[in-house]
């Protein structure tokens, strides 16, 4: 279970998670750890996910220490600049966003933002479709963490099994875009068709 908490104080956390309550997040982590220990359960693995940006970059070590005290794992991730959200249409000046959000240390900056900016952002196939499943609180299944619009739902756990969803036509068609495998089903387009985050089999 990954819990996104980008900062080690309210001041830095609220820069990215606007309107968020840092102390509430920490208390919720404490509660999760408490009940996990009470049940003597090995699962779920709890991970504090820390997205590094210009405002929280100096709190990485502090957050790491806090995670250790809480008894959870700690993982840092570089920030995306919203140009990787395929179902959100925004007027984005990537150069301006880089200036506002990117940290100083290049090791915390995605490769696509370091040098010449071009799409696809990643020179490889999508890995979400083959390795992960993303479930909303209402049971709706999305193909990746970038998708959010209800028109791009791939399934509903309240109406179908996870096995059926994982192998449905939406997934089969979308995976074929990145494998080159022939697809002969009924789906002709999904959010993955126009996504520019990953390189498709035809090179687009």
N, C-alpha and C positions, 0 to 999 in steps of 0.2 A: 504494500500500500504506500504510494508516494503522496506526500503532503507538501504542496508548494508553499514555501515560506521564504520570501526573498528579502532577507534582512534579519538583523539581530536586535532590532529596536523598532518602536512604532514609527519613528521619524523616517527611517529608510524603507521599512516595509510598505508604508502608505504611499511612497513615491510611485511604486509600480502597481501595487494592489490598492488602488484608490478606493477609499471608504472602508478598507479592511481594518480589522481589529487584531493587532499582533498578539496581545495577551490572551484573547479568546482562542487563537490558533494554538498557542503554547499550552493552554489549559486543556484543550481538546486532545492534544498529543499525550499529555499526562494521563488523561482518562483512558485513552486507548491502551497505553502501556499498563495501566493499573488493571484493567479488565483482562488483558492478555495474560498477565502474570497470575491473576486470580484464577483464571481457568486453566493455568499451566499449559497453555497452548504454544506450540512452536510457530504458529501462523496467526495472522499475516506478518510477513516481514515489514517493518515500518521504516520508511525512508524519508528523511527530511530533504526535499529537493529545493536547492537554492539556485535561483537564476541570477547569474552575476551581471550587474549593470553598473553604470557610472556612479550610482548613489550608494550601493551596498558593497562595493568591491573591497572596502577596507574593513568589512565586518565578517569576512569569510571565516577567519580563525575563531572569532568569537562565536559565530553560529555553530561551527564544528564542535567547539567545547560544550556549548549548550546541548547539542544533540547527544553528545557522549553522556552528559549528566542525566538527560532524559531517558537514556537507554535505547536510542534509535540510531540507525545508520545515517550517514550524511553523504550527499552527492551534489556536486556543483554542475550546472549546465549553463552554456552560453545563451544569451538572449536572442530571440528572434525579433524582427522589426515589423511584424504584421504583414509583410509582403509574402508570407508563407501561408496565409489563410485563404484557401481557394474559393470559399463561398461568401466572402465578405468583400464588397466593392468599396474601396476607399481611395481618396486622392492622397497618395503617399509620395512624399519627397524622400527617397531613401537616403540621400546625402544629409538632409536635415535630421532625419531620425538617427543616423549614425552619430552625428554630432551631439545629439541630446542624450542618447542611451548607452553607447558603447563604452566599456571600461578601458582603462589605459593598457592593461596587460593583454597582449595579443593571444596568449594561450586561452583566454576566456572569450575570444571572439571567433565566431563561425568563419570558416574559410571563405565563404561567399561574400563576406563583408570586408575582407582584408585587402584584396587587390581589385582587379577590374570586376565590376558588378555585371553579372549576366545570369540568364536563366537557361536551363533549370538550375536551381540553387545547389543541388547535389548531383554529382556526376555518377550516379548509380541508381538502381531501381528502388522503388518504395519497399521498405521492410515492415511497415505497419500491417499491411494487408496479409502478411504471411506469419506474423509472430505475435501480434497483439489484438486485443479486443477492447473496445471502449464503450462502457456502459454508463448511461446517464442515470440520475436518481429515479427517473420515471420508467426505467427499464428499456429505453430506446438505445439501439446499437448504432454507433457511428464507425466508419472505417478507420479513422485516425483522430488524433487529438486536435487537428487543425479544423475539422468540420464542426459546424455548430447549427446550421440552419435545418429546420425540421424536414425540409424537402430532400435532404440528403441522408436521411435515416436508412440504414441497411436492414433493420429488423427490430423486433420488439420482444423482449424476453417475457413479457406478460402474456404474449399471444403465441409464442413458438419456442422451441427448445434451442439451446445454444448450438447444438450440433447442426440442426437444420439451417440456422441463420449463417453459421460459419461456412456452410457449403451451398448457400443459395445462389441465385443467378447474379445478383449484384456483386457478390464477392468473386464468382467465377469470371465474369466479364472484366472486372477491374484488375484482377490478377493477370489476365491474359495480356493486358496492356504492357506489362513489365516482363513477361516471360516469352512472348511471341507464340504461345500455344494457341492453336486454332480454337475460336469460340463460336458455337453454333446455337446459342440460346436465344432468348427473347429480348434481352436487355441491349439497348443500342447506345446508351450513354449514362454515365454516373458522374459524380463530382470529380472522380479520378481522371476522367477524359481530358479535362482542361487544366488539371493541376500542373503547375510548373515547379513543384518542389523537387521532383525526382525525374531521372532520365527514363523515358519509355523505350520499349524495344525498338521502335522505329527511329530512335534518336532524338525525338522531340521532348 
